[in-house]
């Protein structure tokens, strides 16, 4: 089952937006999967350098994957995909807004904690990574506040599908859903790859 990570914390919030949009055209970007994925990446996660939608799939249906990334200084110019954001329509209506529910991971994965699992503190966060001289920063966020609950500095990592993990203390929160983020960069940009999973607090 998908967890609502951003921008709505509940189906009722999504329906409130639908009513506002029907009456006044409020915040039409909720109907655009690409704009929602970029707003999540830049506004919620704070990865402002990841500023392009570089691939899009499934936006005509109810389940979409949007690759977000940035331009690379290559000749000819190219783009780099930092992550593929997974979104779903939040609600049964044709004009239900897009909701971020996670990411589809490849060379940086976030497999612990398991998606949708109930977590306690301390929490082991980990997965596998392929790369050289990586530094994995781990954050945990909630929709209730702009600052992260957890912001763990870079953990040295690298290799070919090499396991990585860190143990973090998670402050108490009344929020039912947490967003766990792993990010690495420093070669071409501050954030070059990131992965996201969702967990429950109870």
DRENKOLMAR-874850 format. One record per atom (N, C-alpha, C): atom name; x negated, y negated, z negated. Coordinates in steps of 0.02 Angstrom, whole numbers, plus 50000, padded with zeros to 5 digits. Layout:
% DRENKOLMAR-874850
+-------+-------+-------+-------+
: atomo :    px :    py :    pz :
+-------+-------+-------+-------+
:    CA :     X :     Y :     Z :
...
+-------+-------+-------+-------+
This chain:
% DRENKOLMAR-874850
+-------+-------+-------+-------+
: atomo :    px :    py :    pz :
+-------+-------+-------+-------+
:     N : 49958 : 50060 : 50000 :
:    CA : 50000 : 50000 : 50000 :
:     C : 49956 : 49938 : 50000 :
:     N : 49973 : 49889 : 50043 :
:    CA : 49933 : 49828 : 50047 :
:     C : 49945 : 49783 : 49987 :
:     N : 49893 : 49749 : 49965 :
:    CA : 49898 : 49701 : 49911 :
:     C : 49897 : 49630 : 49939 :
:     N : 49940 : 49586 : 49913 :
:    CA : 49939 : 49516 : 49936 :
:     C : 49881 : 49478 : 49905 :
:     N : 49831 : 49461 : 49947 :
:    CA : 49772 : 49426 : 49921 :
:     C : 49776 : 49351 : 49931 :
:     N : 49803 : 49328 : 49988 :
:    CA : 49805 : 49256 : 50002 :
:     C : 49846 : 49245 : 50066 :
:     N : 49886 : 49193 : 50072 :
:    CA : 49894 : 49136 : 50027 :
:     C : 49950 : 49143 : 49976 :
:     N : 49992 : 49195 : 49983 :
:    CA : 50049 : 49204 : 49938 :
:     C : 50036 : 49260 : 49889 :
:     N : 50059 : 49250 : 49827 :
:    CA : 50049 : 49301 : 49776 :
:     C : 50109 : 49347 : 49769 :
:     N : 50165 : 49330 : 49801 :
:    CA : 50225 : 49371 : 49795 :
:     C : 50269 : 49361 : 49857 :
:     N : 50314 : 49409 : 49868 :
:    CA : 50360 : 49405 : 49924 :
:     C : 50406 : 49345 : 49916 :
:     N : 50424 : 49328 : 49855 :
:    CA : 50468 : 49271 : 49844 :
:     C : 50433 : 49206 : 49865 :
:     N : 50368 : 49199 : 49852 :
:    CA : 50332 : 49140 : 49876 :
:     C : 50333 : 49136 : 49952 :
:     N : 50324 : 49193 : 49985 :
:    CA : 50326 : 49194 : 50058 :
:     C : 50394 : 49173 : 50084 :
:     N : 50446 : 49197 : 50051 :
:    CA : 50514 : 49180 : 50072 :
:     C : 50529 : 49106 : 50059 :
:     N : 50501 : 49078 : 50006 :
:    CA : 50509 : 49006 : 49994 :
:     C : 50479 : 48967 : 50051 :
:     N : 50420 : 48989 : 50074 :
:    CA : 50391 : 48954 : 50132 :
:     C : 50436 : 48962 : 50193 :
:     N : 50463 : 49021 : 50206 :
:    CA : 50507 : 49031 : 50263 :
:     C : 50565 : 48982 : 50262 :
:     N : 50594 : 48973 : 50203 :
:    CA : 50650 : 48926 : 50197 :
:     C : 50628 : 48854 : 50210 :
:     N : 50569 : 48836 : 50184 :
:    CA : 50543 : 48768 : 50195 :
:     C : 50527 : 48758 : 50269 :
:     N : 50500 : 48809 : 50301 :
:    CA : 50483 : 48802 : 50372 :
:     C : 50547 : 48796 : 50414 :
:     N : 50598 : 48834 : 50396 :
:    CA : 50661 : 48831 : 50434 :
:     C : 50694 : 48763 : 50428 :
:     N : 50686 : 48731 : 50370 :
:    CA : 50720 : 48667 : 50359 :
:     C : 50679 : 48607 : 50382 :
:     N : 50612 : 48611 : 50378 :
:    CA : 50571 : 48552 : 50392 :
:     C : 50510 : 48565 : 50434 :
:     N : 50498 : 48628 : 50454 :
:    CA : 50438 : 48643 : 50492 :
:     C : 50374 : 48641 : 50451 :
:     N : 50381 : 48651 : 50385 :
:    CA : 50324 : 48646 : 50340 :
:     C : 50271 : 48698 : 50353 :
:     N : 50208 : 48676 : 50355 :
:    CA : 50148 : 48719 : 50360 :
:     C : 50155 : 48774 : 50413 :
:     N : 50160 : 48755 : 50476 :
:    CA : 50169 : 48805 : 50529 :
:     C : 50109 : 48852 : 50538 :
:     N : 50051 : 48835 : 50510 :
:    CA : 49992 : 48877 : 50518 :
:     C : 50002 : 48947 : 50488 :
:     N : 50051 : 48954 : 50443 :
:    CA : 50064 : 49020 : 50414 :
:     C : 50087 : 49071 : 50467 :
:     N : 50110 : 49046 : 50525 :
:    CA : 50132 : 49090 : 50579 :
:     C : 50075 : 49108 : 50627 :
:     N : 50016 : 49082 : 50615 :
:    CA : 49958 : 49092 : 50658 :
:     C : 49906 : 49134 : 50621 :
:     N : 49896 : 49196 : 50643 :
:    CA : 49849 : 49241 : 50608 :
:     C : 49778 : 49214 : 50610 :
:     N : 49757 : 49184 : 50666 :
:    CA : 49689 : 49158 : 50671 :
:     C : 49678 : 49101 : 50622 :
:     N : 49724 : 49054 : 50619 :
:    CA : 49717 : 48998 : 50574 :
:     C : 49720 : 49021 : 50501 :
:     N : 49761 : 49071 : 50487 :
:    CA : 49766 : 49097 : 50418 :
:     C : 49700 : 49130 : 50399 :
:     N : 49671 : 49170 : 50444 :
:    CA : 49608 : 49203 : 50429 :
:     C : 49552 : 49153 : 50416 :
:     N : 49549 : 49100 : 50456 :
:    CA : 49498 : 49049 : 50447 :
:     C : 49510 : 49008 : 50384 :
:     N : 49572 : 48993 : 50368 :
:    CA : 49587 : 48956 : 50307 :
:     C : 49569 : 48997 : 50246 :
:     N : 49581 : 49062 : 50248 :
:    CA : 49560 : 49107 : 50195 :
:     C : 49484 : 49106 : 50186 :
:     N : 49449 : 49112 : 50242 :
:    CA : 49376 : 49116 : 50240 :
:     C : 49344 : 49051 : 50216 :
:     N : 49367 : 48995 : 50244 :
:    CA : 49336 : 48932 : 50228 :
:     C : 49364 : 48900 : 50165 :
:     N : 49431 : 48900 : 50159 :
:    CA : 49462 : 48865 : 50103 :
:     C : 49462 : 48904 : 50039 :
:     N : 49480 : 48968 : 50042 :
:    CA : 49486 : 49009 : 49981 :
:     C : 49418 : 49037 : 49961 :
:     N : 49383 : 49068 : 50007 :
:    CA : 49318 : 49098 : 49991 :
:     C : 49262 : 49046 : 49988 :
:     N : 49271 : 48990 : 50023 :
:    CA : 49220 : 48937 : 50023 :
:     C : 49164 : 48949 : 50072 :
:     N : 49173 : 48994 : 50120 :
:    CA : 49121 : 49008 : 50170 :
:     C : 49130 : 48961 : 50230 :
:     N : 49113 : 48897 : 50220 :
:    CA : 49129 : 48845 : 50269 :
:     C : 49091 : 48853 : 50334 :
:     N : 49034 : 48887 : 50333 :
:    CA : 48996 : 48897 : 50394 :
:     C : 49025 : 48949 : 50441 :
:     N : 49071 : 48989 : 50415 :
:    CA : 49106 : 49038 : 50457 :
:     C : 49167 : 49003 : 50484 :
:     N : 49161 : 48975 : 50545 :
:    CA : 49210 : 48926 : 50568 :
:     C : 49243 : 48943 : 50634 :
:     N : 49237 : 49005 : 50657 :
:    CA : 49267 : 49023 : 50721 :
:     C : 49304 : 49089 : 50716 :
:     N : 49360 : 49095 : 50753 :
:    CA : 49392 : 49159 : 50764 :
:     C : 49361 : 49188 : 50827 :
:     N : 49322 : 49242 : 50819 :
:    CA : 49284 : 49269 : 50875 :
:     C : 49316 : 49330 : 50907 :
:     N : 49366 : 49359 : 50874 :
:    CA : 49404 : 49414 : 50904 :
:     C : 49473 : 49417 : 50870 :
:     N : 49522 : 49439 : 50908 :
:    CA : 49590 : 49442 : 50883 :
:     C : 49624 : 49505 : 50911 :
:     N : 49658 : 49542 : 50867 :
:    CA : 49695 : 49602 : 50889 :
:     C : 49758 : 49609 : 50847 :
:     N : 49813 : 49626 : 50880 :
:    CA : 49874 : 49643 : 50845 :
:     C : 49920 : 49587 : 50825 :
:     N : 49906 : 49525 : 50847 :
:    CA : 49947 : 49469 : 50823 :
:     C : 50017 : 49468 : 50851 :
:     N : 50032 : 49509 : 50902 :
:    CA : 50100 : 49512 : 50928 :
:     C : 50144 : 49558 : 50886 :
:     N : 50113 : 49596 : 50842 :
:    CA : 50151 : 49641 : 50799 :
:     C : 50153 : 49616 : 50727 :
:     N : 50147 : 49662 : 50681 :
:    CA : 50153 : 49645 : 50610 :
:     C : 50088 : 49661 : 50572 :
:     N : 50037 : 49681 : 50608 :
:    CA : 49974 : 49700 : 50577 :
:     C : 49918 : 49674 : 50622 :
:     N : 49876 : 49629 : 50597 :
:    CA : 49827 : 49596 : 50640 :
:     C : 49757 : 49602 : 50609 :
:     N : 49707 : 49600 : 50653 :
:    CA : 49637 : 49597 : 50633 :
:     C : 49604 : 49539 : 50670 :
:     N : 49577 : 49492 : 50632 :
:    CA : 49546 : 49433 : 50660 :
:     C : 49472 : 49432 : 50639 :
:     N : 49428 : 49436 : 50689 :
:    CA : 49357 : 49429 : 50676 :
:     C : 49339 : 49356 : 50666 :
:     N : 49307 : 49340 : 50611 :
:    CA : 49285 : 49271 : 50597 :
:     C : 49209 : 49269 : 50597 :
:     N : 49181 : 49215 : 50623 :
:    CA : 49109 : 49210 : 50627 :
:     C : 49085 : 49141 : 50643 :
:     N : 49029 : 49136 : 50679 :
:    CA : 48999 : 49071 : 50693 :
:     C : 48958 : 49076 : 50757 :
:     N : 48942 : 49018 : 50785 :
:    CA : 48901 : 49016 : 50845 :
:     C : 48828 : 49031 : 50828 :
:     N : 48794 : 49066 : 50873 :
:    CA : 48724 : 49082 : 50864 :
:     C : 48681 : 49041 : 50912 :
:     N : 48619 : 49024 : 50891 :
:    CA : 48575 : 48983 : 50933 :
:     C : 48540 : 49025 : 50987 :
:     N : 48579 : 49061 : 51025 :
:    CA : 48551 : 49104 : 51077 :
:     C : 48558 : 49071 : 51145 :
:     N : 48526 : 49099 : 51194 :
:    CA : 48531 : 49074 : 51263 :
:     C : 48545 : 49133 : 51309 :
:     N : 48607 : 49137 : 51336 :
:    CA : 48662 : 49090 : 51330 :
:     C : 48693 : 49091 : 51260 :
:     N : 48731 : 49039 : 51242 :
:    CA : 48762 : 49036 : 51175 :
:     C : 48804 : 49097 : 51161 :
:     N : 48802 : 49120 : 51099 :
:    CA : 48841 : 49178 : 51079 :
:     C : 48876 : 49165 : 51013 :
:     N : 48907 : 49217 : 50987 :
:    CA : 48939 : 49213 : 50922 :
:     C : 48921 : 49274 : 50881 :
:     N : 48925 : 49266 : 50816 :
:    CA : 48911 : 49320 : 50769 :
:     C : 48974 : 49331 : 50727 :
:     N : 48995 : 49394 : 50719 :
:    CA : 49053 : 49410 : 50678 :
:     C : 49031 : 49423 : 50607 :
:     N : 49058 : 49383 : 50561 :
:    CA : 49041 : 49391 : 50490 :
:     C : 49086 : 49443 : 50456 :
:     N : 49148 : 49447 : 50478 :
:    CA : 49195 : 49496 : 50450 :
:     C : 49256 : 49500 : 50494 :
:     N : 49293 : 49554 : 50487 :
:    CA : 49358 : 49561 : 50521 :
:     C : 49412 : 49561 : 50467 :
:     N : 49451 : 49508 : 50466 :
:    CA : 49502 : 49498 : 50415 :
:     C : 49566 : 49535 : 50435 :
:     N : 49592 : 49574 : 50389 :
:    CA : 49654 : 49612 : 50400 :
:     C : 49713 : 49572 : 50371 :
:     N : 49763 : 49560 : 50413 :
:    CA : 49823 : 49523 : 50393 :
:     C : 49885 : 49563 : 50410 :
:     N : 49939 : 49552 : 50372 :
:    CA : 50004 : 49582 : 50387 :
:     C : 50057 : 49528 : 50381 :
:     N : 50113 : 49539 : 50415 :
:    CA : 50171 : 49496 : 50404 :
:     C : 50199 : 49510 : 50335 :
:     N : 50208 : 49457 : 50295 :
:    CA : 50231 : 49466 : 50226 :
:     C : 50306 : 49457 : 50224 :
:     N : 50342 : 49512 : 50234 :
:    CA : 50415 : 49511 : 50235 :
:     C : 50442 : 49540 : 50299 :
:     N : 50506 : 49557 : 50300 :
:    CA : 50535 : 49592 : 50358 :
:     C : 50554 : 49547 : 50416 :
:     N : 50557 : 49482 : 50405 :
:    CA : 50583 : 49437 : 50457 :
:     C : 50533 : 49428 : 50514 :
:     N : 50559 : 49410 : 50572 :
:    CA : 50517 : 49399 : 50631 :
:     C : 50468 : 49341 : 50620 :
:     N : 50489 : 49291 : 50581 :
:    CA : 50446 : 49234 : 50568 :
:     C : 50415 : 49237 : 50498 :
:     N : 50406 : 49297 : 50472 :
:    CA : 50372 : 49304 : 50407 :
:     C : 50299 : 49280 : 50414 :
:     N : 50273 : 49249 : 50362 :
:    CA : 50204 : 49222 : 50367 :
:     C : 50152 : 49277 : 50365 :
:     N : 50092 : 49261 : 50390 :
:    CA : 50036 : 49307 : 50386 :
:     C : 50005 : 49305 : 50317 :
:     N : 49986 : 49364 : 50292 :
:    CA : 49955 : 49371 : 50226 :
:     C : 49891 : 49411 : 50234 :
:     N : 49836 : 49387 : 50203 :
:    CA : 49774 : 49424 : 50203 :
:     C : 49778 : 49481 : 50152 :
:     N : 49760 : 49541 : 50175 :
:    CA : 49763 : 49599 : 50130 :
:     C : 49696 : 49634 : 50122 :
:     N : 49644 : 49611 : 50158 :
:    CA : 49578 : 49641 : 50152 :
:     C : 49536 : 49629 : 50213 :
:     N : 49482 : 49668 : 50221 :
:    CA : 49440 : 49664 : 50280 :
:     C : 49425 : 49735 : 50305 :
:     N : 49408 : 49738 : 50369 :
:    CA : 49385 : 49801 : 50400 :
:     C : 49309 : 49797 : 50403 :
:     N : 49275 : 49840 : 50366 :
:    CA : 49203 : 49832 : 50355 :
:     C : 49162 : 49880 : 50398 :
:     N : 49101 : 49857 : 50416 :
:    CA : 49056 : 49899 : 50456 :
:     C : 48987 : 49904 : 50423 :
:     N : 48943 : 49855 : 50436 :
:    CA : 48874 : 49859 : 50411 :
:     C : 48866 : 49834 : 50340 :
:     N : 48917 : 49803 : 50312 :
:    CA : 48920 : 49787 : 50241 :
:     C : 48988 : 49811 : 50217 :
:     N : 48988 : 49861 : 50173 :
:    CA : 49051 : 49888 : 50149 :
:     C : 49059 : 49875 : 50075 :
:     N : 49123 : 49874 : 50054 :
:    CA : 49141 : 49864 : 49984 :
:     C : 49190 : 49920 : 49967 :
:     N : 49164 : 49975 : 49942 :
:    CA : 49205 : 50034 : 49930 :
:     C : 49219 : 50047 : 49856 :
:     N : 49183 : 50013 : 49812 :
:    CA : 49194 : 50018 : 49741 :
:     C : 49201 : 49949 : 49712 :
:     N : 49257 : 49934 : 49679 :
:    CA : 49313 : 49978 : 49662 :
:     C : 49355 : 49995 : 49723 :
:     N : 49391 : 50051 : 49719 :
:    CA : 49434 : 50072 : 49774 :
:     C : 49492 : 50023 : 49783 :
:     N : 49510 : 50012 : 49846 :
:    CA : 49564 : 49966 : 49862 :
:     C : 49628 : 49988 : 49826 :
:     N : 49660 : 49940 : 49792 :
:    CA : 49723 : 49953 : 49758 :
:     C : 49717 : 49984 : 49690 :
:     N : 49655 : 49999 : 49668 :
:    CA : 49646 : 50032 : 49603 :
:     C : 49656 : 49983 : 49546 :
:     N : 49669 : 50010 : 49487 :
:    CA : 49675 : 49970 : 49426 :
:     C : 49605 : 49967 : 49394 :
:     N : 49582 : 49906 : 49379 :
:    CA : 49513 : 49898 : 49356 :
:     C : 49511 : 49872 : 49284 :
:     N : 49455 : 49886 : 49253 :
:    CA : 49440 : 49862 : 49186 :
:     C : 49369 : 49834 : 49186 :
:     N : 49354 : 49795 : 49135 :
:    CA : 49286 : 49767 : 49127 :
:     C : 49247 : 49811 : 49078 :
:     N : 49182 : 49823 : 49093 :
:    CA : 49143 : 49801 : 49150 :
:     C : 49161 : 49840 : 49213 :
:     N : 49148 : 49810 : 49271 :
:    CA : 49169 : 49837 : 49335 :
:     C : 49108 : 49849 : 49379 :
:     N : 49105 : 49908 : 49408 :
:    CA : 49053 : 49923 : 49456 :
:     C : 49077 : 49905 : 49526 :
:     N : 49039 : 49862 : 49560 :
:    CA : 49056 : 49839 : 49627 :
:     C : 49000 : 49864 : 49673 :
:     N : 49019 : 49897 : 49728 :
:    CA : 48966 : 49923 : 49772 :
:     C : 48993 : 49950 : 49838 :
:     N : 48946 : 49973 : 49878 :
:    CA : 48962 : 50000 : 49944 :
:     C : 48897 : 50019 : 49977 :
:     N : 48893 : 50009 : 50044 :
:    CA : 48831 : 50021 : 50080 :
:     C : 48816 : 49961 : 50124 :
:     N : 48752 : 49953 : 50142 :
:    CA : 48732 : 49897 : 50184 :
:     C : 48677 : 49920 : 50232 :
:     N : 48679 : 49892 : 50292 :
:    CA : 48625 : 49900 : 50340 :
:     C : 48596 : 49831 : 50355 :
:     N : 48531 : 49823 : 50344 :
:    CA : 48500 : 49758 : 50355 :
:     C : 48433 : 49754 : 50321 :
:     N : 48399 : 49699 : 50332 :
:    CA : 48331 : 49689 : 50305 :
:     C : 48331 : 49627 : 50261 :
:     N : 48301 : 49633 : 50202 :
:    CA : 48295 : 49576 : 50156 :
:     C : 48362 : 49543 : 50143 :
:     N : 48411 : 49584 : 50125 :
:    CA : 48478 : 49557 : 50110 :
:     C : 48483 : 49537 : 50037 :
:     N : 48530 : 49494 : 50022 :
:    CA : 48544 : 49472 : 49954 :
:     C : 48620 : 49468 : 49946 :
:     N : 48649 : 49515 : 49911 :
:    CA : 48722 : 49522 : 49907 :
:     C : 48749 : 49483 : 49847 :
:     N : 48790 : 49435 : 49861 :
:    CA : 48823 : 49395 : 49809 :
:     C : 48893 : 49424 : 49799 :
:     N : 48912 : 49435 : 49737 :
:    CA : 48978 : 49463 : 49721 :
:     C : 49019 : 49410 : 49684 :
:     N : 49080 : 49402 : 49708 :
:    CA : 49128 : 49358 : 49675 :
:     C : 49193 : 49396 : 49663 :
:     N : 49230 : 49373 : 49613 :
:    CA : 49298 : 49397 : 49601 :
:     C : 49342 : 49335 : 49593 :
:     N : 49396 : 49334 : 49632 :
:    CA : 49440 : 49275 : 49633 :
:     C : 49512 : 49294 : 49620 :
:     N : 49551 : 49244 : 49598 :
:    CA : 49623 : 49250 : 49592 :
:     C : 49656 : 49189 : 49623 :
:     N : 49719 : 49196 : 49640 :
:    CA : 49755 : 49139 : 49669 :
:     C : 49771 : 49085 : 49617 :
:     N : 49761 : 49100 : 49553 :
:    CA : 49780 : 49054 : 49500 :
:     C : 49731 : 48997 : 49491 :
:     N : 49669 : 49004 : 49516 :
:    CA : 49619 : 48952 : 49506 :
:     C : 49572 : 48949 : 49565 :
:     N : 49543 : 48889 : 49574 :
:    CA : 49499 : 48878 : 49632 :
:     C : 49429 : 48907 : 49619 :
:     N : 49406 : 48905 : 49557 :
:    CA : 49340 : 48932 : 49541 :
:     C : 49344 : 49008 : 49533 :
:     N : 49292 : 49044 : 49552 :
:    CA : 49294 : 49117 : 49544 :
:     C : 49292 : 49138 : 49471 :
:     N : 49325 : 49194 : 49457 :
:    CA : 49320 : 49224 : 49390 :
:     C : 49249 : 49250 : 49378 :
:     N : 49219 : 49277 : 49430 :
:    CA : 49152 : 49304 : 49427 :
:     C : 49113 : 49278 : 49487 :
:     N : 49051 : 49256 : 49476 :
:    CA : 49007 : 49235 : 49530 :
:     C : 48938 : 49261 : 49514 :
:     N : 48922 : 49320 : 49541 :
:    CA : 48859 : 49353 : 49527 :
:     C : 48808 : 49335 : 49580 :
:     N : 48749 : 49308 : 49561 :
:    CA : 48698 : 49288 : 49610 :
:     C : 48676 : 49347 : 49652 :
:     N : 48638 : 49332 : 49704 :
:    CA : 48619 : 49382 : 49752 :
:     C : 48582 : 49442 : 49723 :
:     N : 48604 : 49501 : 49744 :
:    CA : 48572 : 49564 : 49725 :
:     C : 48530 : 49589 : 49784 :
:     N : 48464 : 49597 : 49775 :
:    CA : 48422 : 49621 : 49831 :
:     C : 48447 : 49688 : 49858 :
:     N : 48449 : 49694 : 49924 :
:    CA : 48473 : 49756 : 49955 :
:     C : 48446 : 49759 : 50026 :
:     N : 48455 : 49816 : 50057 :
:    CA : 48433 : 49825 : 50127 :
:     C : 48420 : 49897 : 50143 :
:     N : 48411 : 49910 : 50208 :
:    CA : 48399 : 49978 : 50231 :
:     C : 48449 : 49997 : 50284 :
:     N : 48455 : 50062 : 50296 :
:    CA : 48501 : 50089 : 50346 :
:     C : 48557 : 50126 : 50309 :
:     N : 48615 : 50094 : 50307 :
:    CA : 48672 : 50122 : 50270 :
:     C : 48652 : 50140 : 50198 :
:     N : 48617 : 50093 : 50166 :
:    CA : 48592 : 50105 : 50098 :
:     C : 48643 : 50086 : 50045 :
:     N : 48652 : 50127 : 49994 :
:    CA : 48699 : 50109 : 49941 :
:     C : 48675 : 50047 : 49902 :
:     N : 48722 : 50009 : 49879 :
:    CA : 48708 : 49953 : 49834 :
:     C : 48763 : 49950 : 49782 :
:     N : 48747 : 49923 : 49723 :
:    CA : 48799 : 49912 : 49673 :
:     C : 48774 : 49863 : 49620 :
:     N : 48822 : 49829 : 49590 :
:    CA : 48809 : 49786 : 49533 :
:     C : 48864 : 49799 : 49481 :
:     N : 48850 : 49785 : 49419 :
:    CA : 48900 : 49791 : 49365 :
:     C : 48914 : 49721 : 49339 :
:     N : 48978 : 49703 : 49339 :
:    CA : 48997 : 49635 : 49319 :
:     C : 49049 : 49639 : 49263 :
:     N : 49047 : 49589 : 49219 :
:    CA : 49098 : 49581 : 49168 :
:     C : 49153 : 49537 : 49196 :
:     N : 49215 : 49559 : 49189 :
:    CA : 49273 : 49523 : 49217 :
:     C : 49312 : 49491 : 49160 :
:     N : 49318 : 49425 : 49158 :
:    CA : 49356 : 49392 : 49106 :
:     C : 49430 : 49414 : 49107 :
:     N : 49462 : 49411 : 49051 :
:    CA : 49533 : 49428 : 49047 :
:     C : 49574 : 49380 : 49089 :
:     N : 49624 : 49405 : 49122 :
:    CA : 49668 : 49363 : 49163 :
:     C : 49738 : 49393 : 49164 :
:     N : 49787 : 49350 : 49171 :
:    CA : 49857 : 49373 : 49177 :
:     C : 49876 : 49387 : 49249 :
:     N : 49832 : 49372 : 49296 :
:    CA : 49847 : 49383 : 49366 :
:     C : 49847 : 49458 : 49383 :
:     N : 49898 : 49481 : 49418 :
:    CA : 49904 : 49553 : 49431 :
:     C : 49857 : 49579 : 49486 :
:     N : 49833 : 49534 : 49530 :
:    CA : 49792 : 49554 : 49586 :
:     C : 49727 : 49513 : 49586 :
:     N : 49672 : 49547 : 49596 :
:    CA : 49607 : 49514 : 49603 :
:     C : 49578 : 49527 : 49672 :
:     N : 49543 : 49477 : 49698 :
:    CA : 49507 : 49484 : 49761 :
:     C : 49433 : 49491 : 49746 :
:     N : 49403 : 49546 : 49767 :
:    CA : 49332 : 49559 : 49756 :
:     C : 49296 : 49546 : 49822 :
:     N : 49242 : 49507 : 49820 :
:    CA : 49207 : 49486 : 49880 :
:     C : 49133 : 49502 : 49874 :
:     N : 49104 : 49530 : 49927 :
:    CA : 49032 : 49538 : 49933 :
:     C : 49009 : 49501 : 49995 :
:     N : 48955 : 49463 : 49990 :
:    CA : 48931 : 49423 : 50047 :
:     C : 48855 : 49423 : 50048 :
:     N : 48827 : 49420 : 50108 :
:    CA : 48755 : 49416 : 50116 :
:     C : 48739 : 49369 : 50174 :
:     N : 48679 : 49342 : 50173 :
:    CA : 48658 : 49296 : 50226 :
:     C : 48587 : 49272 : 50214 :
:     N : 48572 : 49215 : 50244 :
:    CA : 48506 : 49186 : 50234 :
:     C : 48459 : 49192 : 50293 :
:     N : 48479 : 49227 : 50346 :
:    CA : 48437 : 49233 : 50405 :
:     C : 48457 : 49180 : 50457 :
:     N : 48520 : 49185 : 50481 :
:    CA : 48546 : 49136 : 50528 :
:     C : 48590 : 49084 : 50493 :
:     N : 48623 : 49104 : 50438 :
:    CA : 48669 : 49059 : 50404 :
:     C : 48674 : 49081 : 50331 :
:     N : 48703 : 49036 : 50290 :
:    CA : 48709 : 49051 : 50218 :
:     C : 48750 : 49114 : 50207 :
:     N : 48805 : 49122 : 50245 :
:    CA : 48846 : 49182 : 50242 :
:     C : 48849 : 49211 : 50312 :
:     N : 48822 : 49271 : 50321 :
:    CA : 48821 : 49304 : 50386 :
:     C : 48868 : 49363 : 50390 :
:     N : 48880 : 49395 : 50332 :
:    CA : 48927 : 49450 : 50329 :
:     C : 48962 : 49449 : 50262 :
:     N : 49026 : 49467 : 50262 :
:    CA : 49061 : 49475 : 50198 :
:     C : 49113 : 49529 : 50204 :
:     N : 49130 : 49557 : 50146 :
:    CA : 49181 : 49609 : 50141 :
:     C : 49226 : 49592 : 50082 :
:     N : 49289 : 49611 : 50088 :
:    CA : 49339 : 49593 : 50037 :
:     C : 49382 : 49655 : 50021 :
:     N : 49396 : 49665 : 49958 :
:    CA : 49445 : 49716 : 49938 :
:     C : 49491 : 49687 : 49885 :
:     N : 49547 : 49720 : 49874 :
:    CA : 49596 : 49698 : 49825 :
:     C : 49606 : 49751 : 49772 :
:     N : 49613 : 49730 : 49709 :
:    CA : 49624 : 49777 : 49654 :
:     C : 49677 : 49748 : 49607 :
:     N : 49700 : 49791 : 49563 :
:    CA : 49751 : 49772 : 49514 :
:     C : 49721 : 49769 : 49444 :
:     N : 49752 : 49729 : 49401 :
:    CA : 49729 : 49723 : 49333 :
:     C : 49770 : 49763 : 49284 :
:     N : 49824 : 49794 : 49306 :
:    CA : 49865 : 49833 : 49262 :
:     C : 49928 : 49858 : 49295 :
+-------+-------+-------+-------+
